[in-house]
C-alpha cells in the first residue's frame, strides 16, 4: 500500500477550523501519554495545564503576562516571513532591546514618567532594529542568507548581556550579575489593578493591529506581500525588492526589541541573563502556528501563555517536570503543521489498480 | 474515438502497443480529460495537437505517472499497466521530456545520465561515457559528455534529456512541445533525430506540438484534442494542415492583426541604444545599437540564446549595463534600474509570464502592482477603485477572469492578457514585448498580436523580441537580428524574408 499527497482542488471554509480542532485534540492525547510516562496522572495534568489557568483570576492574568513577549516576537517573525525575509533572530533582537531599555532605565531617574516610558520603549525598538541591521544589509547588498546570520547573532546578544552584567552593570547592592532596578519613571503602567498585567500587552495588541492593517490594507503591505511571494515578479513590476526587505527586517527587529523593552519596563524591572525564556524562538513557532496571520499570532501567543502558566502549576501539583509545557508546545507545532499540510493536500492510498470507468 | 484500423502494426518490430482507454481526469470542476482513448505504436510518430488547455499535457502526464487519472486504464500488449510514478512509467519503457527539463544543472552530462540510468550501487562513469558516445552516434544526438549542463545551450540540454530517456531503456518517448524553445536550425535537427529514433530504433514517439509545419514533416499519425476530448485521430497523410487547424480551434481562424508594416522615418527616435554591452563569460551583450521611433515595431529575431533574453533584462532593468548608453526621449538614463526605466516611460512584458506575476495574489492586485501608489487612500488602499479599474481592464482586454481570482489559476492566454493590460494601462512610450505568444493557442495568439498592432497605432514604440519568425514578419516594420550577443543586422520589412533573416540568424551573412 502506498500513500501520496494530491493537491486539493478546493477547500471548504470549515476544513481549516476542523483540522485545528483535531490537531488540538491530538496534542492533548499525545501530551497525556507523555505525562503518564513522566509519572503523572494525565487527566488532572491536562486540566491543570489547559483549563485551570483560565479558572482563576491569578492564573488568567499570569497567562496574559506570559503571553505578552510572545505577542511581540510572533508579530516580528510573522511580518518578516510575509516579506520572505527569514528572520530567525527575534531572540537576539529582543535581547538587544532589553539592553537598550536597561540603559535608558538606569539613566532616566529625573525624568517624568510620560517622558521616561516612551524613551525606554523607543530605546528597545531602536536597539532591536540595530541588531537586525547587519544581517539585513548582508542579505540585501551581498545576498548572504539571513537564516544563518540572524540565528548566529542570537547567542552574541546574550553574551553581550552576560558581559555587561558581569562588568559595568553588576548589581551595586548584591554584587550579583543582575542589573540595578530601573528608574520608576521608566516602569510601565499596570493596566489591570492588583495584577502584573502591564501596558506592554496593550502595546503588543496595538502592534498586531497595525501590522494587520498595514499588510492587508495598505499599498506598502501589498508590495511587501508581493515581494515575499514572488520577488522576481515584484522586481519586474518595478517594486524596490531590496529596500522592502531591508525596511521589513528593521521593522521586524524593532518589534522584537520593543518586546524586550516591554519585559524590562513591564515586569522584570532589571536586566538578568534569564530575561528571555526563548521568547524569540517561540515567536517563530507562534508565527508558524498562525500561518503568518497577525490575528492568529495574537491568539496563539495567548494560548501559549496559558500553557506556560498551566504547565508550572501542573508540575507543582503533580511533581512532573515543568518542561512538559515546552513539550506540549512542540507537539502542538507538529500536529498543526500536519494539519496545514492536510488542509492543502489530500492523502491518496493506492491499493489496487486504476479502475476501469465502465 | 477509435484510431484508424488496419495499420496498427505498420511499423511493428518494437515494443507492444500502448493503449490508453477512457482516461478521465477532473481538476475540481474543470474536466481536463473526458473519456480519452489513444493508441500508441512502436516505430510511429504520433502527433498530439490541440490548443492550450485542450488536455494534451495532462494526458501525457498521466501516461508518465506524473498525475493520476480519476478513471480509465492504460494497457500494453493486453496487460493493464499500473503507472503511479515516473519510475513506474520508465519501468514500463515510457520516457518523457517535459517542457521544463529535469537536469541537474551543475553536473556534467555524464553524471546526469548516470544518475538516471544507474541500477547498481557503484557507478562506472567511464562506462557511461562510452555508452553515451555510442548512443549519441547511433541516434544522431551529439552531446559533449564532459560539459557541465548549465554551460550548454538549450538545444543541447534538450538532447541530453532525450538521451537520458533513451539510455534508461525507453521504447516510447513523449516530447512535450520540444520545439517551443528552439531556433529554426535546431528544430530541423531535432526533427531529424525524431525520424531516426522512429525508423532506426523503432521507438514510438508522442510529439506534442502547436506547429503544423513540424507535424507535416514528421508525424505518422495525428490526434487532435479539444476541450478534453479526442476529436480526430487519423494517419498524417490523410489530413491537411487546414483541416487540423479547423479541428483544433473548432471554428474558423479569426483575422490576423491586419497591420501593414512599413519603415517610419518622419519622427525622431524615442528609444536609442548605443553600444550597449554586458560583460559575461557567456551570454552577455556586446555593442548593441538600435533606435525605435514612436509607432514603430522593431522586431528582434535570433536563435534562442543569442542575447535576446539579456537584452530584455537590460531594458527591464534587471540586468545592469557595463558599457554604452540608453537614451529615452532624448534623455540619457543614469542607470537602467527598473524604476528609472519605468519613470522614463518604458514598459515591459517579460518572456516568462509565470515569473512576471505573483501567482498567489489576486488578478486585481497583480494588475496594479506596478502602480500601487495610485490607489493609495489616506489610511488604506482604495479597493473599490482598484476593482473598477480591474473590471474595465477585464472587459477591454477580453480577459476570462474575475478580479478576485488568484492569478495562478488563470490559463496561459489570460495570464498574458492581464500582463498586457498592466503594461498598456500605463500608456508606455516604449513597450518591450518578449515572446508574447509563446505557448498560446491560435485565438489568444491572434488577439495578443492585434493588441500589439493597436498599441503601435496609438504611437507606442514597440520592441518585439520573438523566436517566432512569422510573428516578427507579420508585425515588425524593421527586424534587428541578434547573433552571439550583438545586433548583426537591421532589415526593413520590405527586404525581410525568412531566407535573408535566417542567414543573419545563423551568422552567415
Interface residues (C-beta under 8 A of the other chain):
Chain A: X2 X4 X6 X9 X10 X213 X217 X218 X219 X222 X223 X225 X226 X229 X230 X232 X233 X234 X235 X236 X237 X238 X239 X240 X348 X350 X353 X354 X355 X356 X357 X358
Chain B: X21 X22 X24 X27 X28 X29 X35 X68 X69 X71 X72 X73 X74 X80 X82 X84 X316 X317 X318 X338 X339 X342 X348 X350 X355 X356 X357 X358 X359 X360 X361 X365 X369 X370 X372 X373 X375 X376 X379 X380 X381 X422
